[in-house]
Amino acid sequence: MAKSAKISASHEPGGLIVHISGLLPSLSPAEQRVARLVVSDPAAAARRTITDLATAAETSEATVIRFCRSVGMDGYPQLRIRLAAEAARRIEPPDARVVGGDIPPGADLAQIIATIAFNDARAVEETAEQLDPAVCEQVVEAISGAGRIDIYGAGASGFVASDFQQKLHRIGRIAFYFPDVHTALTSAALLGRGDVAVGISHTGTTSDVIEVLEQARTRGAVTVALTNFPRSPITEVADFVLTTAARETTYRSGATASRLAQLTVVDCLFVGVAARNRSRARKALEATAEAVQSHRVGANRRRA
């Protein structure tokens, strides 16, 4: 069973909307319609009666009640109270050009820039708010003491995996990233006790990453999953689960805000590992920086 934050009905790190967004894929289609209404406008949802919300979601009152229980609420009255509180503390875009959600047809570039900047910043902030320090500490401890660290990811998550490997390598940790699934599987097959395997997948459903992480786990390695959805399949093969809180839009599905949120978590882990042995990390960073210094264009050449 994966070790992650056990979220109670009374408090979800990062807020109720982040919590519901993370559970969205695990809900039934009818419950997902309710969830999308709630997430898109918590204040409006809080003002609706259960009948109004069910009608707007094209479902039944019984489904709304099931949705409440699926996200940890005792019933609809508690959900309305929590949504009202969430709406009161919700940060609104400071720029009137920010449209939120999907960027509509006809949006000018200024509007696109303002919206992307706001949503990306929100992804980073909400990820930090809901990140469990206790689980992060356990992952940092495992990585710090690991004989070897394998990191897996595909597509946009692969870029994050590569970034994490490079960071760890620069402070003297033995870390590998394999973009090819066959190479990753053969590497995972050679892991053992005392090693760590990290699988990164925004959706938590990328079969290649899940398969490799499962292989590493069967060999005795400590497994870590980084995903946006705490009930996704990848969590079933992970000893530790870390989650992000990114909300993608039509043009940005699984690639932009999610990548920034993943990098936030990766940076937290990296700094945590480096802080365990500051002297060693500082010396390694200085040595690696010096090694590539001759490949940087000098100030005199830049002015020429």
C-alpha positions as CSV (number, residue, x, y, z in Angstrom):
1,M,0.0,0.0,0.0
2,A,1.4,3.4,-1.0
3,K,2.3,5.8,1.8
4,S,0.8,9.2,1.2
5,A,-1.2,11.8,3.1
6,K,-4.4,10.4,4.4
7,I,-6.9,13.2,3.7
8,S,-9.7,13.7,6.1
9,A,-13.1,15.2,5.3
10,S,-12.4,18.1,7.6
11,H,-9.1,19.2,6.0
12,E,-7.4,18.6,2.6
13,P,-3.9,20.1,2.2
14,G,-4.1,22.6,-0.6
15,G,-7.9,23.0,-0.3
16,L,-11.1,21.1,-1.3
17,I,-11.0,22.0,-5.0
18,V,-7.5,20.7,-5.4
19,H,-8.6,17.5,-3.6
20,I,-11.6,17.0,-5.9
21,S,-9.6,17.8,-9.0
22,G,-7.1,15.1,-8.0
23,L,-9.9,12.5,-7.5
24,L,-11.7,13.4,-10.8
25,P,-10.5,10.4,-12.9
26,S,-11.5,7.9,-10.2
27,L,-15.1,9.1,-10.1
28,S,-18.0,7.7,-12.2
29,P,-19.0,9.7,-15.3
30,A,-22.0,11.1,-13.6
31,E,-20.0,12.1,-10.5
32,Q,-17.4,13.7,-12.8
33,R,-20.1,16.0,-14.2
34,V,-20.9,17.1,-10.7
35,A,-17.2,17.5,-9.9
36,R,-16.6,19.7,-12.9
37,L,-19.4,22.1,-11.9
38,V,-18.1,22.3,-8.4
39,V,-14.5,22.9,-9.5
40,S,-15.3,25.4,-12.2
41,D,-17.3,27.7,-9.8
42,P,-17.3,26.7,-6.1
43,A,-19.3,29.8,-5.1
44,A,-22.1,29.1,-7.5
45,A,-22.2,25.4,-6.5
46,A,-22.4,26.4,-2.8
47,R,-25.5,28.5,-3.5
48,R,-27.3,25.6,-5.3
49,T,-29.7,23.2,-3.6
50,I,-29.0,19.5,-4.2
51,T,-31.8,19.5,-6.7
52,D,-30.3,22.4,-8.6
53,L,-26.8,20.9,-8.7
54,A,-28.2,17.5,-9.8
55,T,-30.2,19.2,-12.6
56,A,-27.2,21.3,-13.8
57,A,-25.1,18.1,-13.9
58,E,-27.8,16.2,-15.7
59,T,-27.9,13.5,-13.0
60,S,-29.8,12.5,-9.9
61,E,-29.7,13.7,-6.3
62,A,-28.5,10.3,-5.3
63,T,-25.5,10.7,-7.5
64,V,-24.7,14.1,-5.9
65,I,-24.8,12.3,-2.5
66,R,-22.5,9.6,-3.8
67,F,-20.1,12.2,-5.1
68,C,-20.1,13.9,-1.6
69,R,-19.1,10.6,0.0
70,S,-16.5,9.8,-2.8
71,V,-14.6,13.1,-1.9
72,G,-14.8,12.6,1.8
73,M,-17.9,14.6,2.8
74,D,-20.6,13.2,5.1
75,G,-23.3,14.7,2.8
76,Y,-24.4,17.6,0.7
77,P,-24.8,20.2,3.6
78,Q,-21.2,19.7,4.5
79,L,-20.1,20.0,0.9
80,R,-22.0,23.4,0.6
81,I,-20.3,24.7,3.7
82,R,-16.9,23.7,2.6
83,L,-17.4,25.1,-0.9
84,A,-18.5,28.4,0.5
85,A,-15.4,28.6,2.6
86,E,-13.3,27.6,-0.3
87,A,-14.8,30.3,-2.5
88,A,-14.2,32.9,0.2
89,R,-10.4,32.1,0.3
90,R,-10.0,31.6,-3.4
91,I,-7.5,33.8,-5.1
92,E,-8.9,35.6,-8.0
93,P,-6.9,36.6,-11.1
94,P,-5.4,40.1,-10.5
95,D,-5.6,40.8,-14.3
96,A,-9.0,41.2,-15.9
97,R,-7.6,39.7,-19.1
98,V,-7.3,36.3,-17.3
99,V,-10.1,34.1,-18.5
100,G,-9.4,31.0,-16.4
101,G,-9.8,27.4,-17.7
102,D,-9.8,27.0,-21.4
103,I,-8.6,29.9,-23.5
104,P,-11.6,30.9,-25.7
105,P,-11.5,31.4,-29.5
106,G,-10.5,34.9,-30.4
107,A,-8.4,35.5,-27.3
108,D,-5.6,38.0,-28.1
109,L,-2.0,37.2,-27.2
110,A,-2.0,39.5,-24.1
111,Q,-5.0,37.6,-22.8
112,I,-3.3,34.3,-23.5
113,I,-0.1,35.4,-21.8
114,A,-1.9,36.6,-18.7
115,T,-4.0,33.5,-18.4
116,I,-1.1,31.1,-18.8
117,A,1.0,33.0,-16.3
118,F,-1.8,33.0,-13.7
119,N,-2.6,29.3,-14.2
120,D,1.1,28.2,-14.1
121,A,1.7,30.2,-10.9
122,R,-1.4,28.7,-9.4
123,A,-0.3,25.2,-10.2
124,V,3.0,25.8,-8.4
125,E,1.4,27.4,-5.4
126,E,-1.3,24.8,-5.0
127,T,1.2,22.0,-5.5
128,A,3.3,23.4,-2.6
129,E,0.3,23.8,-0.4
130,Q,-0.9,20.2,-0.7
131,L,2.6,18.6,-0.7
132,D,3.0,16.4,2.4
133,P,6.3,17.3,4.2
134,A,6.3,14.0,6.1
135,V,6.2,11.9,2.9
136,C,8.7,14.2,1.2
137,E,11.1,13.7,4.2
138,Q,10.8,9.9,3.9
139,V,11.5,10.1,0.1
140,V,14.5,12.4,0.7
141,E,15.8,10.0,3.3
142,A,15.5,7.0,1.0
143,I,17.2,8.9,-1.9
144,S,20.0,10.1,0.4
145,G,20.8,6.6,1.5
146,A,20.3,4.9,-1.9
147,G,23.1,3.0,-3.6
148,R,21.5,3.9,-6.9
149,I,18.5,5.9,-8.1
150,D,16.5,5.1,-11.3
151,I,14.1,7.7,-12.6
152,Y,11.4,7.0,-15.2
153,G,9.0,9.2,-17.2
154,A,7.5,9.4,-20.7
155,G,6.7,12.4,-22.9
156,A,6.6,15.7,-20.9
157,S,7.2,13.8,-17.7
158,G,10.3,12.4,-19.3
159,F,11.8,15.9,-19.4
160,V,11.2,16.2,-15.7
161,A,12.7,12.8,-15.0
162,S,15.8,13.8,-17.0
163,D,16.0,17.1,-15.0
164,F,15.8,15.2,-11.7
165,Q,18.6,12.8,-12.8
166,Q,20.9,15.6,-13.8
167,K,20.3,17.5,-10.6
168,L,21.1,14.4,-8.4
169,H,24.1,13.5,-10.6
170,R,25.6,17.0,-10.0
171,I,25.7,16.5,-6.3
172,G,27.3,13.1,-6.5
173,R,24.3,10.8,-6.3
174,I,24.4,7.8,-8.7
175,A,21.2,8.3,-10.7
176,F,20.0,7.2,-14.1
177,Y,17.2,8.1,-16.5
178,F,16.3,5.8,-19.4
179,P,13.8,7.2,-22.0
180,D,13.6,3.8,-23.7
181,V,11.2,1.5,-21.9
182,H,13.3,-1.6,-22.7
183,T,16.4,-0.1,-21.3
184,A,14.5,1.1,-18.3
185,L,13.1,-2.4,-17.7
186,T,16.5,-4.0,-17.9
187,S,17.9,-1.4,-15.5
188,A,15.0,-1.9,-13.1
189,A,15.6,-5.7,-13.1
190,L,19.1,-5.0,-11.6
191,L,17.9,-2.9,-8.7
192,G,17.7,-4.3,-5.2
193,R,17.3,-3.4,-1.6
194,G,18.8,-0.1,-0.8
195,D,18.0,1.3,-4.3
196,V,15.3,3.8,-5.2
197,A,13.1,4.0,-8.3
198,V,11.0,7.1,-9.1
199,G,8.2,7.0,-11.6
200,I,6.8,10.3,-12.9
201,S,3.4,10.4,-14.7
202,H,0.9,13.3,-14.6
203,T,-2.1,11.1,-15.2
204,G,-0.7,8.1,-13.3
205,T,-1.8,5.9,-16.1
206,T,1.3,5.7,-18.4
207,S,1.7,1.9,-18.8
208,D,5.4,2.1,-19.6
209,V,6.2,3.9,-16.4
210,I,3.9,1.7,-14.3
211,E,5.5,-1.5,-15.7
212,V,9.0,-0.3,-15.0
213,L,8.2,0.9,-11.5
214,E,6.5,-2.5,-10.7
215,Q,9.6,-4.3,-11.9
216,A,11.8,-2.2,-9.6
217,R,9.5,-2.9,-6.7
218,T,9.6,-6.7,-7.3
219,R,13.4,-6.5,-7.1
220,G,13.2,-4.9,-3.6
221,A,13.8,-1.2,-4.5
222,V,11.9,1.5,-2.7
223,T,9.4,3.0,-5.2
224,V,8.2,6.5,-5.5
225,A,5.4,7.8,-7.7
226,L,4.9,11.5,-8.6
227,T,1.4,12.0,-10.1
228,N,-1.5,14.5,-10.2
229,F,-4.0,11.9,-9.2
230,P,-3.7,10.1,-5.9
231,R,-6.0,7.2,-6.9
232,S,-4.4,6.5,-10.3
233,P,-2.9,3.1,-11.2
234,I,0.8,4.1,-10.6
235,T,0.1,4.6,-6.9
236,E,-0.6,0.8,-6.6
237,V,3.0,0.0,-7.3
238,A,4.5,2.8,-5.2
239,D,5.8,2.7,-1.6
240,F,5.5,6.5,-1.5
241,V,3.2,8.8,-3.4
242,L,3.8,12.5,-4.0
243,T,1.1,14.5,-5.8
244,T,0.9,17.7,-7.8
245,A,-2.0,20.0,-8.2
246,A,-2.0,21.1,-11.9
247,R,-5.2,21.8,-13.9
248,E,-4.7,21.5,-17.6
249,T,-6.7,23.1,-20.4
250,T,-7.5,22.1,-24.0
251,Y,-4.2,23.5,-25.5
252,R,-2.0,22.4,-22.5
253,S,-3.1,18.9,-21.6
254,G,-0.5,17.0,-19.6
255,A,2.4,19.2,-20.8
256,T,2.8,22.6,-19.3
257,A,1.3,23.5,-15.9
258,S,1.8,19.8,-15.0
259,R,5.4,20.0,-15.9
260,L,6.0,23.1,-13.8
261,A,4.2,21.4,-10.9
262,Q,6.3,18.3,-11.2
263,L,9.5,20.4,-11.3
264,T,8.4,22.1,-8.1
265,V,8.3,18.7,-6.3
266,V,11.6,17.6,-7.9
267,D,13.3,20.8,-6.8
268,C,12.0,20.2,-3.2
269,L,13.4,16.7,-3.2
270,F,16.7,17.8,-4.7
271,V,17.3,20.6,-2.2
272,G,16.2,18.2,0.6
273,V,18.8,15.7,-0.5
274,A,21.5,18.3,-0.9
275,A,20.8,19.8,2.5
276,R,21.5,16.4,4.1
277,N,25.2,16.9,3.3
278,R,25.7,20.5,2.4
279,S,29.5,20.3,2.3
280,R,29.5,17.4,-0.1
281,A,26.8,18.9,-2.3
282,R,28.6,22.3,-2.4
283,K,31.9,20.6,-3.4
284,A,30.2,18.5,-6.1
285,L,28.4,21.5,-7.6
286,E,31.6,23.5,-7.6
287,A,33.5,20.7,-9.3
288,T,30.9,20.1,-12.0
289,A,30.5,23.8,-12.7
290,E,34.3,24.1,-13.1
291,A,34.4,21.2,-15.4
292,V,32.2,22.9,-18.0
293,Q,33.4,26.5,-17.4
294,S,35.7,26.4,-20.5
295,H,32.6,25.7,-22.7
296,R,31.0,29.0,-21.8
297,V,31.5,32.1,-23.9
298,G,33.6,34.6,-22.0
299,A,32.6,38.2,-21.2
300,N,35.2,39.6,-23.6
301,R,33.9,37.5,-26.5
302,R,30.3,38.5,-25.8
303,R,31.3,42.2,-26.2
304,A,33.2,41.6,-29.4
